[in-house]
Amino acid sequence: MERFGGHYDTWTDNRIRWILDNFGERIFEGKSVLDIGGGSGHIARRVRELGARQVEVVEGRLSNIAEAPRDDAIAFTLANLERGLTTREPSYDIVLNLGTIYHLANWEPILIDSILRAREVVFIETEVIDSEVEYNRYVVEDTGGYDQAMSGVGSRPSEFEIDRLLARIPNAFGHKVLDPALNAEFHRYDWENALDGHVEDGLRRFWAVQRLSQLDAVGERAAADALLREIHYSKTLETLVLTRRAQHELERKLDKVLELLTAAGSWAPSAVS
Ligand SMILES: C[S@@+](CC[C@H](N)C(=O)[O-])C[C@H]1O[C@@H](n2cnc3c(N)ncnc32)[C@H](O)[C@@H]1O
């Protein structure tokens, strides 16, 4: 099957249509656009058709880039987003951060830097976990595919953690969008929270983040760097928390097995010290 065809077609149509309906049919005209995790450029080609002057696609898989039809106004940057956001230019008019952060273990720097790279507006969209307390769940993904986490481990961030981070980024005003017009096949954006910690294919949220004038670019960078240091610290702590939780889960399962064996008469509890 063609890469980024199939279910991508309606999904891409609906996301682009929503942007045009809400930000104007001419939003991309003459603009420079950064498309993060842009695959073979299926979205980049759409925004070029809509008048974008220049599009840069950041993508980690060479095989995706190799499939892209040639267009001098679409530049591809090969980069591993787990290591941060590598781009050719320091900033762009519009940034598209679509369908990508949940395929990263280290998604927070990409969320934050995608906003700092934008002069006007950023569109962010991701699969999420339906939880207000579990701020992220790491999920094992299939590395054999062309569009999943390159590392084999993705994230399902809580939408509330994204809200919390957006509120900390200077000169950015984020607005979460629960519009059914975005829905496409199994991708859903207008669902109600159960807050039960479940993750499932297609459980998604969408944000439009408007950039306010950057009167103090140095101060903005310093505030973002402080936030990134805080996140780095909390990720270290998270390793400890996840290890302890996994150990607890194993102990619980082992207790259950021993209980069943004891009940079946095939295990004497006194044999275990
Ligand atoms: C689900 S696709 C989304 C494509 C497009 N942005 C969209 O929304 O239709 C995720 C993209 O992220 C890329 N990707 C996954 N892990 C990556 C990594 N560590 N570094 C760079 N790109 C990565 C995949 O190769 C794929 O092109």
The ligand as a Gaussian input file, in Angstrom:
#p B3LYP/6-31G(d) Opt

LIG

0 1
 C        1.574000       8.805000      12.414000
 S        2.777000       9.510000      11.325000
 C        2.129000      11.138000      11.161000
 C        2.348000      11.715000       9.786000
 C        1.776000      13.112000       9.612000
 N        2.393000      14.072000      10.492000
 C        0.282000      13.129000       9.802000
 O       -0.176000      13.584000      10.844000
 O       -0.451000      12.673000       8.916000
 C        4.190000       9.725000      12.397000
 C        5.444000      10.175000      11.676000
 O        6.490000      10.379000      12.650000
 C        7.693000       9.765000      12.172000
 N        8.530000       9.403000      13.337000
 C        8.310000       8.445000      14.268000
 N        9.311000       8.421000      15.186000
 C       10.181000       9.405000      14.799000
 C       11.415000       9.901000      15.333000
 N       11.971000       9.389000      16.455000
 N       12.038000      10.917000      14.683000
 C       11.493000      11.452000      13.555000
 N       10.337000      11.045000      13.004000
 C        9.679000      10.028000      13.628000
 C        7.204000       8.550000      11.407000
 O        8.199000       8.048000      10.540000
 C        5.976000       9.136000      10.688000
 O        6.319000       9.754000       9.494000

